[in-house]
């Protein structure tokens, strides 16, 4: 987890944005059962499941945050979750939603939403850990207010690559670069985790803005979980999901031409930090995966 390392620049093409939003509406709506799929793991009842298992909330107050994890472990597939983030003055708070294995050499695929003062944008922080090592941060502003409505945040994890998506729009691709010596998460099954917690020592403007506890409790909401993924059983994995893919297409397909255009649009107008371009951080040279053009 890193501090904010950039600032937004460039004007947005509104016509193109409208087109992307319309395309994103084609995304399939589905709903899992939080009672069946997840355990509330900490927070002393600050996490709640209601609406018959269709809605989950996490809350944070001065005493504690809260969190949950999936009952199942997964090894490759697509994970989707709809979130509505903490509204109003969320400065100092972090809502984390990620895949992770356990242990000192764990793998991890992160979405983290860094709160801000009312009226200022959230920062979406992404990272990939392999064999216990992260430091692969990319950060983005969003092209909408993530506190007004639910939006879908997805991870596609395949042996060839990891794709981060927001409302079915790709924002980041992390390619398998084992051929040039870069570890890739492909052997450790991972659970889905989420937590809402206080990180006002770094989350907002490098820790300059602290959490305003008079606004507590802070609450984030979750719905429409779906895992079209391989479930790990301890001896192996079985593949499937609510929208099972029987032809194995998810194992190999990368972004098509429209997907690549959307990715370039997001990275041009909304990316505010990219570890691959941070020469001050890597004076001896950027990591090897940054030098390879895919």
SULCOR-V334684 format. One record per residue. PSI is psi in whole degrees, -180 to 180 (NA if undefined). OMEGA is omega in whole degrees, -180 to 180 (none if undefined). D_FIRST is the distance of its C-alpha to the first C-alpha in Angstrom with 2 decimals. Layout:
BEGIN
{{PSI,OMEGA,D_FIRST} {PSI,OMEGA,D_FIRST}}
END
This chain:
BEGIN
{{128,-174,0.00} {165,178,3.78} {164,174,7.04} {130,-172,9.73} {20,-179,11.55} {-178,176,14.70} {152,-174,17.57} {147,175,19.66} {167,178,22.99} {143,177,26.02} {156,-177,28.12} {138,173,27.87} {105,-174,30.79} {-36,-179,31.76} {-44,179,34.21} {-39,179,31.83} {-43,179,29.22} {-41,178,32.00} {-43,-180,32.90} {-41,180,29.40} {-42,178,29.21} {-43,178,32.64} {-37,-177,31.74} {-22,-179,28.68} {-13,178,31.10} {-16,-177,32.68} {136,-174,29.73} {136,175,31.13} {133,-180,30.81} {165,-179,30.62} {128,174,29.79} {-179,179,28.88} {111,-177,29.78} {-32,176,26.96} {-39,-176,29.41} {-34,-169,30.06} {-19,-171,26.67} {158,171,24.19} {134,169,24.08} {118,-167,22.79} {-23,179,21.13} {163,179,20.32} {-3,175,21.01} {61,176,24.78} {16,171,26.01} {-17,169,23.43} {138,-176,22.83} {144,173,26.02} {130,-179,27.65} {-170,-174,30.68} {44,177,32.97} {29,179,34.13} {4,-177,30.75} {-13,-176,29.93} {140,177,27.44} {144,175,24.56} {146,171,22.89} {142,180,20.09} {155,178,20.48} {131,170,18.89} {-173,-175,21.13} {-26,-176,21.23} {-42,-173,21.87} {157,166,19.35} {-154,-179,17.19} {165,-178,17.99} {168,177,17.13} {166,177,18.97} {157,179,19.13} {148,175,21.65} {-30,-175,24.80} {156,170,24.92} {151,-176,23.02} {149,174,23.06} {94,-177,23.49} {148,178,23.45} {-164,178,24.37} {131,178,23.30} {128,178,21.40} {141,174,21.97} {139,173,21.13} {131,180,22.19} {146,165,20.15} {117,-169,21.29} {168,180,18.61} {127,-177,19.18} {165,176,21.95} {-144,-179,22.98} {97,-179,21.03} {12,-178,17.59} {137,178,15.97} {-15,-178,13.45} {152,174,12.92} {129,170,10.30} {113,-177,12.00} {137,179,10.23} {116,-167,12.65} {165,170,12.27} {140,179,14.43} {145,165,14.01} {-170,-176,16.54} {161,174,16.82} {170,-175,17.23} {-21,178,15.98} {39,-175,16.47} {158,169,14.94} {154,-177,14.23} {142,177,11.77} {115,-166,11.84} {134,152,9.38} {129,171,10.38} {133,-178,8.49} {113,-175,10.96} {119,-176,10.38} {168,-179,13.78} {175,176,16.23} {155,179,19.76} {132,179,22.62} {-17,177,23.63} {150,-173,20.49} {149,166,18.48} {155,169,15.34} {126,175,12.53} {116,-176,11.63} {127,178,8.28} {151,179,8.94} {156,176,8.02} {124,175,10.58} {136,172,10.79} {128,-180,14.36} {41,175,16.03} {-1,-177,12.99} {127,178,11.53} {-114,178,8.69} {33,178,8.23} {54,-172,9.88} {138,163,8.24} {139,-177,10.89} {149,-175,11.13} {150,158,14.33} {156,176,16.64} {157,-177,18.79} {22,179,22.57} {170,176,23.38} {109,-175,22.68} {2,-180,20.52} {-13,-175,21.96} {-36,-177,25.61} {169,173,25.89} {141,174,24.32} {154,-174,22.68} {127,179,22.00} {125,-170,18.68} {148,172,19.41} {123,170,18.25} {117,-176,21.04} {111,-179,20.54} {164,177,23.52} {-25,-177,24.55} {-27,-174,24.74} {167,171,21.54} {132,179,18.69} {128,173,19.16} {132,180,17.00} {148,173,19.52} {118,-175,19.97} {42,178,23.54} {13,175,24.49} {120,-179,23.55} {134,178,21.44} {-20,-177,18.54} {142,173,17.14} {128,174,18.79} {110,-174,17.49} {151,171,20.79} {116,180,21.94} {35,178,22.68} {-27,-179,23.92} {-19,177,27.14} {20,172,25.61} {13,180,23.80} {120,179,20.29} {149,179,19.38} {138,-179,19.05} {106,-177,18.29} {-3,-176,21.87} {-12,-178,23.19} {118,175,20.98} {150,-175,21.54} {147,170,18.66} {163,173,18.75} {132,179,17.41} {153,167,15.25} {149,180,14.45} {154,173,13.69} {122,-171,14.06} {166,-179,12.90} {125,178,12.93} {44,-173,10.04} {2,173,12.48} {-11,-180,11.61} {-20,-164,8.96} {-40,-174,8.85} {116,-179,12.28} {44,176,13.67} {22,179,11.55} {1,180,12.80} {-31,180,16.36} {122,-176,16.99} {163,177,17.11} {132,177,17.64} {98,-173,21.34} {-11,175,22.48} {-16,179,25.85} {-5,-178,24.35} {156,1,23.27} {148,174,23.23} {136,-173,20.52} {135,173,21.02} {151,-175,19.64} {149,-177,22.05} {144,174,22.14} {172,171,25.12} {51,172,26.58} {140,172,24.52} {137,174,25.86} {108,171,25.28} {81,-163,27.48} {170,176,26.36} {120,-178,27.60} {129,-179,27.55} {132,-177,27.25} {-4,-176,30.06} {-30,177,29.62} {-8,-179,32.33} {-168,-177,31.25} {151,173,30.11} {141,-172,32.03} {148,177,31.12} {-165,-180,31.67} {-176,179,30.56} {-38,176,31.87} {71,-171,32.48} {139,177,33.22} {110,-172,33.55} {-21,-175,36.57} {2,178,37.01} {15,-176,33.73} {-34,-178,32.91} {-19,-176,29.21} {-27,-171,29.08} {-28,-171,29.99} {132,172,29.92} {-162,179,27.55} {139,173,27.43} {-179,-176,30.88} {-46,176,32.03} {-37,178,31.17} {-39,178,27.68} {-37,177,27.20} {-41,178,28.56} {-43,179,26.17} {-46,179,23.18} {-39,180,24.59} {-48,180,25.19} {-46,-175,21.66} {-26,178,20.25} {-43,-170,23.03} {-20,-171,22.90} {-14,177,19.47} {131,-180,16.86} {-10,174,15.47} {139,178,13.19} {116,-178,13.75} {-27,-177,12.67} {-15,179,16.23} {8,-177,17.85} {83,-176,16.03} {-27,176,18.95} {-36,-180,18.14} {-31,-178,15.00} {70,-176,17.18} {-22,178,20.62} {3,-179,22.10} {142,-179,21.38} {160,179,18.70} {153,-172,17.81} {-32,-180,20.91} {-22,180,19.84} {-21,-177,19.50} {-11,-176,23.13} {127,179,24.52} {122,-176,25.74} {NA,none,26.14}}
END
